[in-house]
Amino acid sequence: MQITHTPNVIGAHITQVDLANLSDADFASIEKTFNERSVICIRDQKLTERQLIDFAKRFGNIEPHFLKHYTHPDHAEILYISNIKKDGKDIGHADAGSVWHTDMSYTERPPRATLLYALEVPMENGVALGDTLFSSAAAAHDSLPPETQKRIANLRAIHQVAGRRAKTGTGQQDQALRRNQPAVVHPVARTHPFTGRKCLYVSKGECEGIEGMAQEEALKLVDQLADITVEERFRYTHRWQVRDLLMWDNCALQHLASFDYQWPQHRRLMHRVTVGGSVPV
C-alpha cells in the first residue's frame, strides 16, 4: 500500500490496496491518515455494495439518511448521488453539495465520515467534470487571531437543514422533507474527537443563528467564519476517476460540489455511505 500526501494542508492518495481484502495493519494506516489529512482518495477499487458497506463499518456505525427515496433498493445504507433520470425523475440526490457545508450538521450526532464511491464520472473531451472541493475547518480555526478564538470558544450555533439554504433555491424538490428535520445547536468551534484540534463548525447554508446573540450580529459572525473556512489556502480539489473511493472527515472540513456537467449528455453516479459520529463538543 502506498500513501501519498497532497501538497495542500489536507488530502492524501492511497494506492496498491484492495479494500475488499484489507489487513488490520493496513486499515490502521488508512484510519491514521484519514484522521491526519481529513480527506483521502483510495484509487482503483472494485467493490460490491456489501464490500463498500463493510469497509465503512470499520470506522463506525452506518448512519441512515432521511432522503430514503434515493437509497439503494437492496442496501438502504447506500444513498445514490446522481444526475441520472428515469421516467423523468431523479434516481438519486442530484444537487448534493451545491453549497459549502459539512454533512448533516443539522443532526444531533453529525456523521464522522462520508464515503463516496464513483461508478460513473461525467467526461468531456477526455476531461473529468464534477470536481469536489474541500477546505480545512481545522486550519481555518488555527489561522484565527487569539482574541477571535477566545470570543467564539463558548458560542453555540443553530443548525437547520431547511434554514437559510431554503431561500437560495437549492434542493427545492426535497424541501418538504427538510422542513421536518428539527433544528439543533452545536459549538461554533468544535473539538475533533480523534485529534483534539479545534475546527470551525458553521456554514451559510445551515446555520441560522447563534444562541444568546442578536440575529443580525449572529449571521454576520457566521458568515465571516464561514468565509474564512473556505479560503483558497485551506483547500484541496479532487478530480474524480471511476472506481475512486473518496472519504472525508465531517468535523475537520467542509466541501462543495462543482456542477459543470448536465443531464443527459453527462452521466454521474456515486454510491454514498455515511459513518455515524459523536455529539459535537
Secondary structure, DSSP 8 states (H G I E B T S, - for coil): -EEEE-SSSS-EEEES--GGG--HHHHHHHHHHHHHHSEEEE-S----HHHHHHHHHTTS-B---S-GGGB-SS-TT-EEEE--EETTEESS-TTTT-SSB-TTTTSSS--SEEEEEEEE--EETTEE---EEEEEHHHHHHHS-HHHHHHHTT-EEEE-TTSGGGGTTTTGGGHHHHHTS--EEEESEEE-TTT--EEE---TTTEEEETTS-HHHHHHHHHHHHHHHT-GGGEEEE---TT-EEEEETTTEEEEE-----TTTS--EEEEEEE------
